[in-house]
Amino acid sequence: MRQVFGTSAEIESSLKTAGVRDVDAKALAARAKPYVWLFTALVDDEAEIPLGATKIGGSPDLSVTTTWPWRHPYPDHEQRVAEVQAHADDINGEDMTTVQAQMLEELRKVLPPDQFEAAAQGFAEVDLSQFNFDGLAEGTQRTAEPAPLAFIAQVDLAEVWRAGPVDPDIPREGRLLLFYDIDQRPGGYKPTDTTGARLIYDLTSAEGLRRVEPPSELAELIEEATLPAQSCVLIGAISPPFYGSPDWDACSLREMSDETVRNWWSDITADGHDHRIGGHPLQIQGDMQTECALVSNGLDLGDGTAWKSKAAQRFKPDAVNWVLLMQIASDEEADMMWGDVGNLYVWIHRDALRARRFEEARVILQCY
């Protein structure tokens, strides 16, 4: 089991023991946030998981009045096909051999040796130079048609609050159910990416739920229409901000502590498998709060230029109002992989959270 801190004082003490300066240890500990860690275990029979209980994968528990969520066609489906086809036309086998080597080096930096060796073996079995990118473009054409979303997780919020505190605006009753477009895997950096995700807030009692199998159309889109069911043990914890995040940078760490604290962070997050409710995200590719603020106001961040636009400067201050609801990590044992050992993150604006408008949540996929 990974290292879990119960109090900010434990974080401060651990930092000091690692050789971090007192002032920097205090600054990081002061910005720690509580969260609830979902410690998972595969189950042979999903009947072992009670109706309505927190779980990842398997089949969702829905009320009799709730139907399986389908997405609409992506409004910008023609643009999506054109972008993927352009990439397919530009990439050749030599490029992909280089990319494959770069990806392996990035994994070496973040994975423990035993996990890296397993990943390296998997990479050796895949020849990306022979990858058919034209096939990707063909798959993207499915964005023009409606399709069922895949079930990812359900969270009993009463269970969460029994395990420990989270953001005070997160409800103390009901459950959240996350569905996502595993076929297209939208990254969250386009305004229309909300088409490919659905977060349902359900207040139905356990007695009024039924376990629902996915529609047959989902199996026609993806090989595994249902992720393996995992039961969850919920553990209350607290964590410092992620290394390099805006909250981390706001601590203004002194140069002498920077390398030491970076090594400390690497040690405590060596096991990257981390499903959590609330708290700080374990970010991989950058500042998601600002991304949410910009994309929710209509900016497409696909080519990066919008980050520096005048509109972006106007919307960036709203980043502090975006709250992490959920993080679902890659899990090789459960055949759940988000890109290259990445995570799914569910964010919501605080105004929407307080008003219980969970349909406004945004899902971001980040990976290495």
N, C-alpha and C positions, 0 to 999 in steps of 0.2 A: 504494500500500500504506500502511496506517495506521501511525502511530508505535508502535513496539514497544520496550520496555525490556528489556535483557538482565540487568541487575543492579540491586539496590536503590541502589547508589551512583549509577547513571545517573538514577534517579528523583529522588534528593536533589539532584543537580546541576541537573537540569531545573527543579525547584521553585525553587531559589535563583536561577537565571538569570531566572525569571519574576518575581522580586521577593518571594518568600515568605520570611519570617523563618527564620533558620537552625534555631532550635529546633523550629519547626513542620515544616520540611522533613525534619528528622531523625526526628521522630515518625511522619510518614506513611510514610517510606521503611522504617522499622523494622517496620511492619505489612504490608509488601508480601508477596504470596504468589506462588510460581511457578505457572505454568499452561502449557498447550500450546494455541496458537492454530491453528485449522483454516482455512487459506487455501484457498478453493474455486474451482473452475473447472468450468463446464458441459461435458459431453462429448457428442459426437454419437452415439457408440455405447458403451453401457455395457460392452461387451466390453473396452474399453480399461482398465477397472478390474479388477485381479486379484481372484480369489475370496478373500474374507476381508479384503480391504484396507479401510482407513478410507474412508468415503464418506458423503455425505448425499443422501437421495433414491434413486431407482432401485428396484431389487428387492433384498431381503435375501438373504444367503448363509447358508442353514440346513443343519444336519446332516440326514441321512436320517431320523433319529428325531424331529426337531422339526417340529411342525405349525404352520401359521400361527395366531397368537394371536387369539382372539375374546374379547370382553368378555361378562360376564354381564349380565342386566338390572340397572340401577341399583336398589339396594334401596329408595331413596327416590323412585322415579320419579313417584309421584303428587304428592309435594310439589314436585318440580321443575316439573311441568306447571302446577301451581297458581301457583307463583311467577312463571313467565313470563307466564301469562295475566293475572295481576294487573298486571304491568308494561304489558302490551299495552292493558289497559283504562284505565290512568292516563295514557298518553302520547298527545298529539295532535300534529298537524302543526306548530303554532307552537312547541311544545316542541322538536321535532326540529330545526327551523331554528336555534334558539338553540344546541342541543347541537352541531350541525354547525359553527357559527362558533367555539364554544369549542374544539372539537377542532383546528380549523385553527390557532388561536392557539397551542395547546400544541405543535403540530408546528413552528411558526415558531421556537420557542425552542430546539429540539433538532436540527433538520436544517440542513445547509449550504444556502446560497441556491439552488443548482441543483436539489438534491433537493426543497427546499420548493416550488419552482415547479412541479415535476412532480407533487408531491402535491396542490398547490392546483388544478392543472388536472383531476386525477382527481376531486377533491371537487366541482368545478364541474359535472361530468358526472353526479353522483348527487344526486337530490332525495330526501333522507331524509324529507321531509314526506309523501311518498307511500309510505313503506315499510310493508309489510304485517306488523305485529307479530303478528297472529292466525296468520299462517303460521309464525312462530317457535314459537308455542305448539303448533301441529300437529307441527312437527318434533321438539319435545321429547317428544312422546308415544312416539317411537321408543326412549326410554330404558327402556321396559317390555319390550323384546325384546332378545335377544342379537344381537351384530353383530361383524363382523371389525374389527380395529384397523388403522390405516394405518401403514406403515413410514416412519420418519423418518430414522434414521441408524444406522450401525454403526461401531464404533471398535475398531481393533486396538490392544490395550493395549501390546503389545511395541513397536509403532511410536511410541506416545505416549512411552514411557520412553527410546526412542532419541533423540527430539527434545529431551527435557529432563525435569527432575524435576517431579513433581507430589506430591500428598499421599502420604506413605509407606505408607499403608494401601491405596491403590489397587493392584490386582494388576498384576504385570509380564508376565502372559501371558493368553491368551484374548482374547475380544472381548465388547463390550457392544452389544446391539441394542435400539434404542428403538422401541416401537410406541405409537401414541396415537390417541385417538378424535377424528379431525378433524371428524366429523359434529357431535358435541355440544360439543367443546372445553371440558372441565371445567377450572376455574381453579385447583383445588387447595385451596380454602379450606373445603371440606366433607370430613368424614371419608370419605364414600363416593366421592369423586372418584378414589380409587385404582382404581375399577372401570374407568375410561377410559384407563388407561395400563399398559404392561407393559415391564419392563426385563429382558432375558434375558442371562445370563452364560454364554458358550459356550466350552468348551475344545477343541472339535473342531479337528483340523489342517486346513489348507487343502485337502488331498487328499480329505478326507471331506465337503466342502461341496458344495451345489448351489444355483444361483440360482433363487429361487422367485417366480413371478408371483402377484399378489394374487388372492384368490378373486373370482369374478364378483359375489358379493353386495356387495362393497365398492363397485364401480362403480355399483351401484343406489342407494347412499347418497350418494355424493359424485361430482361431475362428473369430477374428476381423481383416480382411484384410486391413481395412482403419481406422486409428486413427481419432477420432472426430476432425472436423476442428476448428481451433482457429485463429481469427484475432489477429493482433499484433499492439500495440502502441509502438513506439521506443523512448526510453528515454536515452539521453546521460548522462553518469555518470563516476565516478572514484572510484576505490577501492584500499585498501591496499592489500599486499600479504596475502594469506590465512595462518591462524595460523598453524605453524609447517612446512610450505613449505620451500624450499631452500632460497627463497627471504626473508622470515620472519627470518629464522635462521641467514642470513647474516647481519641482523641488530644488532646482539649481544646485545640483551636487557639485562639490569641489573636485577639481581635477584629480587630486591625489586619491580620491575614493572611487573614481569612476571605474577603473579596471577591476578593483576588488569587488565592488558591488555587482558588476556585470558577471563575474565568476560565481558569486553567491547566487544570483538569479538563475544562472545556467544550472547550478547544482539542484536547486529546489524545484525546478521545472523539468528535470531530466525525463520524467515520465510525462510525456505530452498528452496522454489519454485523459481528458478532463471534461466531463459533462458537468455543467453547473447552472444554477438558477441565481440571477442577480450578480452583484459584485462587479469587479473589473474583468474585462475579457482577457484571454491569452491571445493577443493580436499577433498576426503574422505579417501582414502586408501594409500596415499603416493605420492612421487615425480614422476609425469608423464613425465616431460621433460627428465629425465635420462632414464626412461623406454623406451621412444621413441628412444633415441640415441642407446640403447642397442639392442632393438628388431629389429629396422630397419637395424642393422648390423648382423642379423642372430642369435642373442642369444634368446633362449627360457627361459623365466623367470618363468615357471610353478611351479617348486619346490623350487625356490629361490636361488639355489646354484650358478647360473650364475652371480648374482650380485657381487660376490667377486672374480670372475675369473680374470685372467690376461687380457683377451680380454676386459672385462668390464672396467678395469682401463684405457685401451687404448681409449675406445669409450666415456667414461663419459664426457670429456671436451666438446664434441659436444652438450651436453644437452642445453646449452644456446641458441643454434640456432633453437630450436623448439618453434613454435609460436601457441598459442591457437587461433583457428578460431571461434569455436562455442561450447557452452555448452547448452545441452538440459536436463532439469530437469524432475524428476518424477512429475506427476500431477494427483492426485487422481480424481479430478473432470472430467478430460479428459480421464480417464481410461488408463493412461500412467504411467507405473511403471517399472523402471529399477532396477531389483533386489529388495533389501530392501531399498526403498526410495533413490535410487541412481541417478546418472547423466550419460549421454553420453557426451564425450568430443571429439572434432575433432581437431587434431593437424597436423601441417605441418612444414617441415623443411624450414628455411628461403630461402635457395637457390631455392627450388621447388616453394615456394610462389612467389618469384620474377620472375621466369621463367613461372609462371602460369601453373605449372604441378600439378594441383589439384588432379589428379588420384593417387598421391603419399601420400595423406593425410592418417593419421591413426586415427582410432576410438578406444577410451578406455571406458570401462564401469566400474565405481566404485560405490560401495554401502556399506551400513552399515552391 
